[in-house]
């Protein structure tokens, strides 16, 4: 039996406690409305369904007026008519998307199924077109029909009472014994290609950019992926000059260290990326570095272009150059060890190899490798790497799809030799589902392979897009149980989604964007060496810090509904000290918040719509 807990109630906001009390005591969701009973149909925004001008269905401010009440009339077959109380008009689909209150109730356009979609909310599905009733969050606003029904804008609350906006509450237990088997190696980012540009900036700006990236009070990143450039033909005999400028921009033009097969190495190349890496090493002596390649040098390829073969789904590295390419990669690794005392933990020779992305004259370096070619090349690379005397190990295979990564892993295993030559398995999660994530984790565990999520990013709009990627991060940690999680791009010029810093490479201007603070909610508080815990909620991560003296909980809310997480911590032997919490939302950037309580072993955390919250509790378990 656990010892009694030592608990101190944290500071909390009175409004939060009141909102919980009102929601629990004054409102009760109805999932099966009764006949001849008056209800308010409350949208997740807190507004209420009503009849507007020209009988158009709208949402308006909930006042509790009699005119806002509706009745549900069952058809006896699982559907309901919805009518304003005391009126013979029915909520009906008119046209493709627009609902009105009409007198005709004889068609399926006026019938709705009530579907429970969360513990608190329901969705209303029109029988005639299987679309869901929804709206935006402004008042007054028209109601419309949408096909998905999965967004919080289609969530409704049926109640006889008037109260505060209801919240979804999630209840679960956190077990300190349910730790992942391996400690977390840390958070990381690729140096490709922002470092190729920012490394040319003034020293003071480089210093600040790197400090924001590695400082424990900044992003606290400790893993960095150095891109070994292949290099295009200086004479452009097989490709258009500066063809990469049509894709990712000229930042994607990576210099190779050799211009031809018999040319000497020119180690003055790639000075910009190297300068960033050395600054990282200076500021973060514990940094972990991985070297990875997007393409072999142009002269080893079929197309003579390091952006890919003329046929995108064909290998571009000629087999007769396997040994030459292996030597090239290892020589670069040796150069950094001998010259700067940077020894790469891993060497990844592939980048998203089984895709149709890479073709001659494309927008970045890329090289297709069939799975069979990957295996063949790893068998050439392994003895070259071993003979170098480096402690670097091979990582593979960096597929963009987690499902393809599973296929690759099984093929390496079936070969009988290839998997033993790979010390670490890397995957990207641009395309991923939880089934593939679980399968990859099972394979890695069964064959004792370190498993990294080595690259991902996502587009979107505003904080919602940032939080979508945060949810992907949570899925990667929960299901892949990756020992490292690595971002794609630190700085971009024309968006605030694929990056943490937005700026101009030419003007040398830059600023942190919302995504910086969203990511900081994880990386600042969960350091390398922590152990994640199994949590029965997919919007939550929990981890014990390396010393075991703190529990860190991160909760994402990417809906338009306020949510409450109620966590039973009674399995911890003790919890002492005052918890602290920070939040990022549309109006907050990793700001302190007191929207939580800790009492009687129960931690309750309010997560407002479109927000991410981190709580740190002192926990000598």
Number of C-alpha atoms within 10 A of each C-alpha: 5 10 10 13 16 14 16 16 15 17 15 15 13 10 10 15 16 12 16 17 13 15 17 14 11 13 19 17 18 16 15 14 18 13 10 11 13 22 23 26 23 26 30 26 23 20 23 24 24 27 20 16 8 8 14 20 22 22 28 22 17 20 12 14 9 13 13 22 21 25 23 22 18 18 11 7 7 11 20 22 20 21 25 23 18 12 11 12 20 24 27 27 26 15 9 11 15 16 23 24 25 17 14 13 18 8 11 15 21 27 26 27 19 18 15 16 16 12 11 19 24 23 26 24 23 23 18 14 15 17 21 25 26 27 22 18 16 12 14 15 17 21 21 22 22 21 13 12 21 12 14 21 21 26 27 29 25 23 20 19 15 18 19 17 20 26 23 15 17 18 13 14 16 18 16 22 11 12 17 17 11 14 19 24 19 23 27 28 21 24 21 23 23 21 26 24 20 23 20 18 18 10 13 8 16 20 16 10 20 21 19 19 25 22 16 17 13 17 25 24 28 27 26 24 26 23 23 26 26 29 23 28 20 11 10 14 11 15 18 13 14 16 20 20 15 12 13 14 14 17 18 21 21 24 19 23 21 21 20 16 12 7 9 10 15 11 13 9 15 19 15 17 23 20 19 25 22 13 17 25 21 12 16 20 10 11 18 21 21 22 24 25 20 26 32 33 27 28 21 23 22 18 22 22 32 34 33 33 24 18 14 20 19 19 23 29 27 14 16 10 16 20 14 15 23 20 17 20 23 21 16 17 23 21 14 15 14 11 8 12 11 18 19 22 16 22 27 25 25 23 25 23 26 26 19 14 17 29 24 25 23 25 22 27 28 28 33 29 23 16 18 12 16 21 22 15 22 24 18 16 23 18 12 17 22 13 9 14 9 15 11 20 18 22 27 30 30 27 26 23 20 27 21 24 27 23 16 23 20 14 16 23 15 11 12 9 13 19 23 14 18 22 17 22 23 23 30 27 25 15 13 19 16 15 12 21 24 18 17 27 19 16 16 20 14 9 12 11 18 18 24 26 25 29 23 22 19 15 14 15 12 15 22 20 19 28 25 18 22 25 19 19 21 21 21 23 21 24 20 25 28 28 22 22 25 24 25 20 21 22 28 19 16 11 17 24 26 24 25 26 25 23 18 16 18 11 8 14 12 16 13 17 20 26 24 25 24 26 23 24 27 24 22 19 23 28 21 20 16 25 25 27 22 22 18 14 14 13 19 21 23 25 25 27 23 15 9 15 14 22 25 24 24 22 28 27 25 24 17 20 23 20 20 21 21 19 17 18 20 19 18 20 16 18 24 15 13 14 23 17 21 19 26 27 22 12 10 15 19 21 14 15 19 19 23 24 21 23 11 14 20 18 18 20 26 24 25 22 20 20 24 29 27 28 23 21 19 19 21 15 16
